[in-house]
Amino acid sequence: MSMNIKELESYLEAFMCAESDFPFGPDALVFKVKGKMFAIIAERGGREYVSVKVKPEDGEVLTSQFTDITPGYHLNKRHWVTVYFNGDAEDGLIQDLCERSYDLVVAKLPKAQRTLLGH
């Protein structure tokens, strides 16, 4: 995998109305849209990762197909997956999962907020 954490942070910050902060302490950078989490960047056991929201059926497929995609670490394992960097998930897949996570979260927002976001 060639993408690094800083590049992924820049990618996520470009999402419309995306905001990031450290609500769980200095080791986990959380990305939100309208106050709702859609990605978390952190490190575990010396490996950097991003956790993203998924449809439960997608999560099952991803965790069975990729060694470095696991059920969400410290999250609802039915709705989140953790993707470790420098593993068997390619950059394009990680970006796609981040976009899908953002879209899933936006879809649950009130209609007025979705409209502002162009959804």
N, C-alpha and C positions, 0 to 999 in steps of 0.2 A: 504494500500500500504506500502510495507516495504522498497523499494528503497528510498534513500535520494538524495538530490541534488548533494552532493560530489560524490556519487557512479555513478550517471548519467554523471557527468562531466568526470570522469575517463573513463567511457564507450565510450563517444563521442570522447575523445582525442585519443582513440585507433584506430579510423577509419583512413585509409590510407590518408596521407597528410592533415589531419584535423588540423586546427589552430583555436585558440580562442583569442578574444580580447574584448575590451569594446568600440566600436565605437560610441555608443549612450549614454555614461556616465557610471558611476560606478555601476548602478543597473541592467544592462542587459548584461549578458555574451553571446557573439555571436560566434557560431561555423561556420567555413567556410571551403570549399575545393576549392583550386585554386581561392580564392577571392570571391566565391559565398556562400551566407548564406544557411545553411541547418538546423540549430537549434538555438534557443534563450532561455536561461534560465534566469528567472527573478522572481519577486514577485509582487503581486497585491492584495491589501486589506488584507495583512497578509498571503496570500497563495502563495506558490511557484508553478511555472509552467514551462513547456517547450512548445515552439511553434515550429511546424515542417511543412514542405512543404508537400502537399498532392495533389493527382489528385482530381479535383473538385467533381467528382462523389463519391469518397471515403470520402471526407470531409462532404458531405451531409449525407451519411449513418452514419458516426461516430457521428456527432453532434445530429442526431436524436436518436441514440441508447444510448448515454452516457450523463448523466447530467454534468459531469466534463470535457467534451470535447466541446469546444465552437469555433465559428469562430475565426480566428486569431486576437489576440489583437494587435491593431496598425499595422496590416499587411493587405495584400490583402486577404479578407475573402473568396474569391473563391479558393485560392491556399494554404492557411495556416490554421491550426487549433491550438488552445491553449489547452493543456492538464494539468489540475490542479492535483497536487500531493495530496496523501491521499484522493483520491476520488474513483470513481467506475471504473477507468481504471487500469487494473493490470500491474505489472512490465513488463511482457512479451509483452503486447500490446504496452506499451510505447517504449520499446527497438525496437520492430518491426517497429513502426512508425518512429523512428529515422533512422533506416536502410533504410526504403523506401524513406524517405526525402533525405538522402545522395545519394541514387541511382538516384532519380529524378533529382537532381542537377548535378550529374556527367554525366547523359545522355545528358544534354544540353551543356556540355563542347566541345571544339574543339576536333576532332578525335585524334590528337597527345597527348593531355592531358588525354583523356579517355584511350588510349593505355597504357600510363605510370601508370595509376591507375588499370590496369588489366580489363578494361571494354570494 
